[in-house]
Amino acid sequence: MKTSHNIFPSPSSVSIDDRQLLNGHSGGLLWLTGLSGSGKSTLAHAVEEKLHSLCVRSYVLDGDNIRTGLNKDLCLSPEDRKENIRRTAEVAKLMVDAGLLVFAAFITPYKQSREYVCKLMVGWPYYEVYVKCSVEVCTKRDPKGLYEKVRTGEITNMTGISDPYEKPEYPDLIVDTDKLSLPQCVDDVIRFLLKQGLITTVFQPKFDGSETIKA
């Protein structure tokens, strides 16, 4: 990849502290990694909804959504998977600089890619969240019909089946979506945010306990 030497970043006259003071909370990035069907997007959007009700500015970067726009030129080869993560991480960092709480919901199967994100976010609030769910449960859920396509031979490069998923060794948070309900998973993330000082609002559970993780 060629780069130009005639690039001069322009510093902002508004600091990250100024933005956080305006928002009333810290910015930060939670990177949700896990198998397809583990519940990454469902969990991220449910947490986003809860934070919105608490007047916390947050945003979800979802793997499939990003691939319909910014990364629509990328396929599922190992090289393109890594580039997909690199681009998204750079966008996420800009959003954290803007003072937002960002949730990136990506399979992120390779340890090397997750290490890249971690190094990129040095000096910024960053946390790796392992959305843990067995491949058996993910296959049973199969919200996108991907595991069925693997069974019929339509897909040959499925993470966790034919392509590797390198499980996180030391995630900052593990959420067992195959054992807990969606409200319980949301509460786990909210408690984690409170513990890390990213939010300070004491919340009241909004869910009635009937929802469950679907994707």
C-alpha positions in Angstrom: 0.0 0.0 0.0 1.5 3.3 -1.1 1.2 6.3 1.2 1.9 10.0 0.6 4.5 11.9 2.6 2.7 15.2 2.0 0.1 14.7 4.8 -0.2 17.1 7.7 -2.9 16.1 10.2 -4.8 19.1 11.5 -5.3 19.3 15.3 -8.7 20.1 16.7 -9.2 23.1 18.9 -11.8 21.1 20.9 -10.1 18.5 23.2 -11.4 15.1 24.0 -11.9 16.4 27.6 -14.1 19.1 26.2 -16.3 16.6 24.4 -16.6 14.3 27.3 -17.6 17.3 29.5 -20.3 18.2 27.1 -21.5 14.6 26.9 -21.4 14.0 30.6 -19.6 10.7 30.1 -16.4 9.2 28.8 -15.9 7.8 25.3 -14.6 4.3 24.7 -14.6 1.3 22.5 -15.9 -2.1 23.3 -15.0 -4.7 20.7 -17.4 -7.6 20.6 -15.9 -10.7 19.1 -17.6 -14.1 18.7 -19.0 -16.6 16.3 -21.7 -15.8 13.8 -25.0 -16.2 15.6 -23.4 -15.7 19.1 -25.4 -12.6 19.7 -22.9 -9.8 19.1 -25.2 -7.4 17.2 -28.3 -8.2 19.2 -26.4 -7.5 22.4 -24.7 -4.4 21.1 -27.9 -2.8 19.9 -29.7 -3.8 23.2 -27.0 -2.1 25.2 -27.2 0.9 22.9 -30.9 1.2 23.5 -30.4 1.1 27.3 -27.7 3.7 27.1 -29.8 5.9 24.9 -32.5 5.8 27.6 -29.9 7.0 30.0 -28.9 9.9 27.7 -25.5 8.3 27.0 -24.2 8.9 23.4 -23.3 5.6 21.9 -23.1 3.9 18.5 -22.9 0.4 17.1 -20.6 -0.5 14.3 -22.0 -3.8 12.9 -20.0 -6.1 10.7 -22.7 -6.7 8.0 -23.6 -3.0 8.0 -20.0 -1.9 7.4 -19.7 -4.4 4.6 -22.6 -2.8 2.7 -20.8 0.6 2.5 -17.3 1.4 3.7 -16.0 -2.2 3.2 -18.2 -3.4 0.3 -15.1 -3.9 -1.8 -13.8 -6.6 0.6 -14.4 -10.4 0.4 -14.0 -13.0 3.1 -10.4 -14.0 2.4 -8.0 -13.9 5.4 -6.4 -10.7 4.0 -9.7 -8.9 3.4 -11.0 -10.0 6.8 -8.0 -8.3 8.4 -8.4 -5.2 6.3 -12.1 -5.1 7.2 -11.1 -4.9 10.9 -8.3 -2.4 10.3 -10.6 0.1 8.5 -13.3 -0.3 11.1 -10.9 0.1 14.0 -9.7 3.4 12.5 -13.3 4.6 12.2 -14.1 3.5 15.8 -11.1 5.4 17.1 -12.3 8.6 15.4 -15.7 8.1 17.0 -14.2 7.6 20.4 -12.2 10.8 19.9 -15.6 12.5 19.3 -16.6 11.3 22.8 -18.9 8.4 21.9 -19.2 5.0 23.5 -18.7 2.7 20.5 -19.6 -1.0 20.2 -18.0 -2.8 17.4 -19.7 -6.2 16.7 -17.4 -8.2 14.5 -16.5 -11.9 14.4 -12.8 -10.9 14.4 -11.6 -14.5 14.1 -7.9 -13.8 14.1 -5.8 -13.0 17.2 -3.6 -10.8 15.1 -6.5 -8.5 14.1 -7.6 -8.1 17.7 -4.1 -7.3 18.7 -4.0 -4.7 16.0 -7.1 -3.0 17.4 -5.7 -3.2 20.9 -2.4 -1.5 19.8 -4.3 1.1 17.8 -6.3 2.1 20.9 -3.4 2.4 23.3 -4.1 5.4 25.5 -7.8 5.3 24.8 -10.5 3.4 26.8 -10.6 0.1 25.0 -12.1 -3.3 26.0 -12.3 -6.7 24.3 -15.6 -8.4 24.9 -15.9 -12.1 24.1 -19.4 -13.0 23.2 -19.2 -16.6 24.1 -21.5 -19.2 22.5 -20.8 -22.7 21.4 -20.9 -23.5 17.7 -23.6 -26.0 18.4 -25.9 -23.3 19.8 -25.0 -20.9 17.0 -25.8 -23.5 14.5 -29.1 -24.1 16.1 -30.0 -20.4 16.1 -28.6 -19.8 12.6 -30.5 -16.4 12.2 -28.9 -15.7 8.9 -29.1 -19.2 7.5 -25.3 -19.4 7.1 -24.8 -22.7 8.9 -27.5 -24.3 6.7 -25.6 -23.0 3.6 -22.5 -24.6 5.0 -24.4 -27.9 5.3 -25.6 -27.7 1.7 -22.2 -26.7 0.4 -23.1 -23.1 -0.6 -20.6 -21.7 1.9 -17.1 -23.2 2.2 -15.3 -20.6 4.4 -17.4 -20.4 7.5 -15.7 -19.2 10.7 -15.8 -21.9 13.4 -16.5 -24.6 10.9 -14.0 -24.6 8.0 -12.2 -21.4 8.9 -10.6 -21.0 12.3 -11.9 -18.8 15.1 -9.0 -18.1 17.5 -10.7 -17.6 20.9 -9.6 -14.6 23.0 -7.2 -15.6 25.7 -7.6 -12.7 28.0 -10.8 -10.7 27.2 -11.8 -7.9 29.4 -15.3 -9.2 29.6 -16.9 -12.6 28.8 -20.7 -12.7 28.1 -22.1 -16.2 27.9 -25.0 -15.6 25.5 -25.8 -19.3 25.3 -26.5 -19.4 29.0 -27.9 -16.0 29.9 -31.0 -14.2 28.7 -30.6 -11.0 26.7 -31.5 -8.8 29.7 -28.9 -10.5 31.8 -26.3 -10.0 29.1 -27.2 -6.3 28.8 -26.9 -6.0 32.6 -23.5 -7.6 32.5 -22.3 -5.0 30.0 -23.8 -2.1 31.8 -22.3 -3.2 35.1 -18.9 -3.5 33.3 -19.3 0.1 31.9 -20.1 1.4 35.4 -17.1 -0.5 36.9 -14.7 1.0 34.3 -16.1 4.5 35.0 -17.3 5.0 31.4 -20.8 5.8 32.7 -21.9 6.9 36.1 -25.7 6.7 35.8 -27.4 4.2 38.1 -29.8 2.3 35.8 -33.1 0.5 36.3 -33.6 -2.7 34.2 -36.0 -1.9 31.4 -36.5 -5.4 30.1 -39.1 -7.8 31.6 -36.8 -10.8 31.4 -38.6 -12.5 28.6 -36.2 -11.6 25.7 -33.5 -14.0 24.7 -30.6 -13.7 22.4 -31.5 -14.5 18.8 -28.4 -13.4 16.8 
